[in-house]
Amino acid sequence: MPQMPGKKIVLTSDTTMMSSYHGGVMLGFAAIMPSRALPDWIFRKLFCPPVAAAADGSAEMAPCGMRKVEAALLEAGFSREEVMVAHPDHLDRAIGPETKIVGITHDDPMGKIAVREVEDIIGRGPPFNRTKFLELLRHPLIREHRPKVVIGGNGAWEVMGEDVFVDHIYLGEGESDFPEICRKIIGKESVPLVIRGKAVLGEAIPVNRKATIGGIVEIGRGCWRGCAFCSPAMRTLRHRPLEKILADVRVNLASGQRDIILHSEDFFSYGYRDGKPDEKKILELVSAVKQLGPKTIDVSHLSLASVHQNPELLRAVSRIVGVGRDQNHMSAWIGIETGSCRILKMHMPNKARPAKIDNWPEIVRNCYRLFAEESWLPVASLVLGLPEETAEDVIKTTELVESLKDYTGLMLPLFFTTIADTKLGGRKGFAREDALPEHWQLVGLCLEYNLRHLKKLHSLYRERMTAGPVVHAALKGINLMADHLLSKYMKRMKRGEPPN
């Protein structure tokens, strides 16, 4: 077979990112599992099955950020013959002697977000996401043809300071500067190791050319709350025009996607003005998406402060979407982060606005009651080990989580990680040796919470999944195994002891 000349610019990622997740994006969390915890074929079959590939080796679905970069390159004058979103299993049809750039999009390439906790608990080596990312960098065609490898996406900062085969680290928004960076690389001009892309206007965010994984449709970018550890907080708040959002929805539905996830840092910030959400714009958006006929609609992120300020808006969204009628629930990622008002004031002073920050624990509880009433499933993050955190602060978070234990959802405790280009970017990250007994008690409580609700979550989430009965039966079996295998670690941590 003759060698393929290759596309000039190849966009791709490893198999943990280029997966359909059986239509259930929550399964993507399995990529943080240690790679020795499951045989690779079981992990691939049950949790991260590959997206479909077209005859030319391109991916039928891809992460939303990769699709935006693809669209930006095409709008900047590169041709379809020069640019491909390539399936990682078919790089032989994309990479060749004429390939100049391989752009890799990743959210967590080195496993620095949630993986250290899992490695500490299970002790079974590096996670799947890190393992698969490094395998991609060592791909024989990349090693043979030596294109410039550019890593971008939300997790690109993780590669800084690491000894990996990456030529350039692209931080920031790709639509702004990446096309020009590509021209410089192709023209053999000098390009710095670390590139910082500028923000683009909301109306300049392009429409995707093909479907996104999970049916993710971007509605806006940025956050005004300014949390010190968070990179979206460093971005200016912008909103996309309704017609462009709907165009992205149509692209997904035309490609066979049934479910749509409306993505932003806070869904209720769409059209935000005068210190409050624009209810008219939000409800017009939801109504317009609903009229296009997706099977389900979800939102990626919600601010608890926005929900607390606007409970009737959340109820109105539920009615338009048809929760309880057309779909059994909605879901959203939320940031609890801490139960300590002292830590909030120090690192997240705008977290509760317009409410008073001293009311934060009650705000969280009120929102959880509302979520239960309206059949919303929250996936909550907690940040452990923020600078200056004390045992008393951790106890307050533990008490808050304990008060939520009867509400269905997920609770994800994350060790504080230094993220480049944030206000705490120069501070030391939190490690196992820094953990107090109270930290382990909190992690153990979160594990207990998740195991308690996992079976119900799987039952509800089946509505969105494309997997057959065999996969569902296997996932149920793994749930039972996890319950049994993790219980010993959970009991140890709830006593305030390290897991192993």
N, C-alpha and C positions, 0 to 999 in steps of 0.2 A: 504494500500500500504506500503510495507516494506521501511524503511529508507535507502536512498542511502549512501554508505560509504563516498562518496566524493572524489574528486581529491586532491592529495597532494598539488599541486600549482594551484591556480585558478587566471587567469588574466581576468580582466573585467573593466568596467567603468559604469557610469550612462547613462541614455537614451539620454541625450543631446550629448554625445560623440559617443554612439553606434547607430547611425542613418544613414540611407542612404541619408537623406536630399532630397529625390526624385531625386537623381542623380545630384543635384545642391548644391555643398558644400557651396555656398554663403548663403543658407538658414540657415546654422549653426549659423550665426550671431544673429538669432532670440533668441538664448539661453540667450542673455544678457537682454532680456525684463523682466520687473518685472513679477513675477509669478501670480500676481493678475490682470494683464492687459488683459489676455485671459483665458478662461476656459482651464483646463489641456487637455481635449480631443481635443479641437480645435488646441492647440499648437502641440500636438502629431500628429494629422492628417495632418495638413497643413505644418508644418515646420520641425519637427523631428520625422518622422515615424521610427519605429525600423528596424534595419537590419534583414534580414531573419535568422531564427534559424534552425539548423540541428536537426535531430531526437533525438540526444543525449543531446541537450541543448546548444551545442556550437554555436558560432556566425559565420555565413557564411562570413561576412566582419567585419573588425576591424580597428582601427587606425593604421597607419603605424608603429609608435613606439612600439605599443603592439605586432605587428607581428614580429618586430625585436627581442624583448625580448623572445617571444615564440621560435623563431628559435635558439636564443643563448642558451636557456635552453636545447633544443633538441640536439644541437651540443655538449653541455657540458656533455651529458650522461644521462640526465633525459629522461624517456620514455614517449611515447604518453599517456600511461595509468596514468602517474603521473601529466601531464600538460594539462590544458584545457583553451582555450580562450572562456569564458562563456558568453552567452547572459544574460543581466541583468534581463530579464523577466523570465528566467528559471534557476535561481541559485539553485533551489531545486534539479536539476540534476547534480550540480557541487559541492556544499558545503555540507559537512557532517562531521561526527566525525573524519574522517581521514585527513581532510583538515588542513594543517599547515600554509599555507600562502595564503592571498588574495592580489594580486598585482593590484593596481588601477592606470591606466594611465589617466592623465587629463591635458588639456591646460589651464584651468581657473576655478579651483574647487571652489574658494571662491568669484569669480566675481570681481577680483581686477584690471583687465586690462581695460575694457571699461565701466564697469557697474556703477561706481559712477556718471558719467555724465548722464546716462539714469535715474538712481534713482532720481537725482536732478531735471531732466526735468519733469518726469512723476509723481514721488512721489507715486508709487504704491507698495512699499515693495521690498523684496529681489528678485534677478533675478532667472530665471529658472535654470541656471547652478549651482548656489550655493544651491538652494533648492533641486535639484535632487541629487547632490553629498552628501549632508547631509542625505537625505533619504536612499541612498545606505549604508552609514556607519551605519545607524540604522536598516539595514535589519535583520529580526528576526533570520535567520540562522547564520549570523555573530555574533549576540549577544549570540546565544545559544552555538555555538561551539568554539567561541573565538579563531579563527586563528589569527596569526599576520597579521595586515593590514599594507601594505607598499604602500605609495603613490609615484608615479614617473611621469615623463613626464615634458613638458615645464613649467607647472604651479605648480609643486610640492612645489616650494618656498613659495607659497601663504599660505600654511598650517603652516609654521613656526610661533610659538607664538600664534597659535589659539587653543582654547579649543575644540578639536574634537577627535573622537575615532580613532586615527591613532597611530600605534606603531613605525613606522619608516618612515622617509622622505628621499627619494632617489633622490639626485641631480646629474646630469651628465648623462653619457651614460650607458645604462643598459647592453649592451653586454659585457662590460669589467668585472664588478665585481658582477652583480646580481646573476648569477648562484652560485658563492661561498657564497654569503650572504644567499641564500636559503639553502645551505647545513648547514651553521652555525645555522640558525634558526631551521631547522629540527633536528639538533643534540643538540639543547638546549644550544648552546654556546652564549656568550655575544655578542650583536650587538648594536652599538651606535644608538641613536635616529636619528641623521642626518648622512647619508652615502653619500660620494662624489665619484661617479664612474669615473674612468679614461677614457681618450679618447682611441679609438681603431683606428688602421690603416684603411684606406679606403678599402683596399682589404679584411680586416677582418670583415667588415659589412656583415652579413649573408643574404642569399636569403630567402625571405618570403616563408612560407609553404602554405598560403592561401591568399585570396584577401584582399585588403585594401579599406577602405572607400574612395570614390572619385577616385579610381584607382591611388592613390599616389604612386609614385616610387622614392625612394631616389637616387640621383646621386652623392651627396657629402655632406660634413659638414664643418662648420666653416666659418669664415670671417676674412679678414686681416685688415679691416678698423678701428676697435677698438673704435667704438662709446661708450661713457662712461656709457650709461644707458642700453646697450643691452647685453644679455647673449650670443648669438651666437658669438659676437665679442671676447669672452673669449676663444673660441675654435680654435684649429689649423685647418687650411684649408687642407682638404683631398678630394680625388676624388675616386669614385668606378670604378673598371674596367668595360669596356663596356659589357662584357659577363654577369656579375652579374646584371647589370641594365636591360639588355634584358631578363634575366631569370625572374626578378620580373615583367616585362611587360607581359611575357607569362603566368605567374601564374594568373595575373589579368584577362587577356583575356580569358583564359581557364575556369575561374570561372564565366564568363558572363559579366564582366565589358566591357563597350564600350568605355569609355573615360579614358585617361591617363593624369596625372599631374606629370611633372618632377620636383622633389622637391630638393631644396638646398637654402642656404641663398642668393645666387646670381647666376642665371642660367649661366650668362656669365663668372663666375669664374671657370666653369668646365675646368680642364686642365690648369688653369692660370699659366703663367710663364713669366719671363722676363718683368714683369710690364704690361702685357696685356693679353687679352683672347687668348686661343688657338683656332682660328677659325676652323681649320681643324678638331680638336677633337669634337667641338660643332656640326658642320654640319654633321660629321659622325654619331654622336649620334642621331641627329634628323632624319636623313635619315634611320638609322637602325630601330628606333622605328616606323617610318612611314611605313616601309615595312612589319611590323607585322600586320598592318591593323586595328588600332583603329579607331573609328568614329571621335574622336577629340583628339587633343594634346594641352595641356596648360603647362605653367610653374608656379611654386608657387611664386617665388620672383625674382625680377630684381633690380639691382642697377642702378639708373639713371645716375650715372657717367660712368658706363660701357656702357650703351646705347648711351650716348652722344659721347663717344670715338669711338663707333663702329656702327654707324647707318646702314651701308651696311650689317653688320652681322645680324641685326634684320630683314632687308628686305629679306635676304637670307633664314633665318629661316621661315619667312612667306611664301615664295615661296615653300619651301620643304613641309611644313605642308599643304599647299593648302588653305590658307586663302582667302575667296571669291570664292573658287571653291569647296572644300571638307568640309569646315566649315566656319561659317559666321564671326568668330572673334577668337582671342586669348586673354587671360587675364593673369594678374600678379599682385601680391602685390608689391607695391613700397613704399619706405620711403622718403617722402619729409621732414618731421619732423619740419622744420622751414623755414621761409623766411629771417631770420636774419643771415647775415654772421658773425656777432659778436658772436652769440650763437654757430654757427657751429665751429668757431675757438676754442671756449672754451671747447666744449663737443664732437665735431665730426670733428677733424682737418683733417681727411683723407677722408671725405665724398665725396668731389668733385674730388679727384685725378684720373687721372693725370692733370685735368684742375685746374685752379686757383679757390680757395674757394670763392673769391669775385665775381665770375661769377655765383654763385649758382642759383639765381632766373632765369637768362636767360637759364641756363642749363635745369632747370625744364621745362620752357616754350618750349624750342626746342624739348625736349623729348615728350611732350604732342602733339606737332604738328606732330611729327613722328608717335606716336601712332595712331592719327586720320587718317593719310594717310594709315597706314598699318592695320587698323581695330583691334587694340589692346585696351582692356578695362583695364585701371589702377585702382586698389584699393589702395588708398594712405593713409598713416598714417601721422598724425601730433602729435607732443608731446607738450602739453601745460604745462607751469609752471616749466620748467627746472631751476635748480638753477641759480640765478643771472639774470633771464629774467625780462625785464622791459616792460612798456607799449609800448615804441618805437619798441622793438623787436616784440611784438605781432602785432602791426600795419603793420610791414613789411610782416609778414606771411599772414595777412588779405589781403593786397594788392596783394600778389602772388596768393592766392586762387581766388580772384576776377578776376584776369587776365586769369584764367583757366575755368571760369564758363560755357563757351560754349562747352567744351570738355566732352564727355560722360564718366562717371566713378563714383566712390564713393570716398568720402572724410571723413576719420574717425579721428576726434579730440580726442586724448587720454590724460587724465591728467597724468602727470609724476608720476610714481609709483616706489617706491624703490624696486628693485629686488635683491635678495640675490646673492652674488658672482659676482657683477658687480662693476665697478669703482665708481659708485655713490651709492653703496649698503648701505652706512652708512648715506646718506642724508635723510632729511624729505621729504615725498611725498607731492604732491600738492593736496589741498582739496578745497571744495567749498568756505570756508571762506577766502582762499588765492586769489580767483579770482578777477581780476580787471574788470572794465567795458569792457575793450578791449578784455579780454578773452571771455566774454559772447557774444560780437559782433562777434567774430571769430566762436564760436560754432553755433551761429544763422546762419551765412553765410554758414557754412558746411551743416547744416540741410536743408537750402534752396537749396543748390547745389544738395544734395542727392534726395530730393523730386522732383526736376526738372527732374532728369535723371532716376528715379526709374522705370517708365513705360517702357522706351526704354530698360533698362537693363533686365527687365523681358522678354520682347519680344525677345531679342537676346539670353537670357540664356535658353529659352525653348528648344533650340537645344540639350542641355545636359541633360535635365530633363526627368524623366520617369513617371511623374505624368500625370493623365488623365485630360480631359477637365473640370471636376467638380472642381478639386483642383486648376487648373489655373484660373478658373472663380472666385473662392473664394479668391485667392491671389490678383487678380485684384481688388476685392472689398475691401480687406484690404489695398491695396495701396491707394485707394480713401479715405478710412476712415482715414488713417494716414495723408494724405494731409490735410484733414479737421481738425482733432484733434490736430495736431502738429503745425498748422499755428499760433495759438495764442501764443504758447511758442516761436516760431521762431521770431515773431514780437517783443515780449518783449525783447528777447536776443539781437536782432539787434539794439535795443535802448541802449544796454549796461546794461540791468537790469537782475538779476537772473530770471530763468524761473518760479519760484513760491516762 
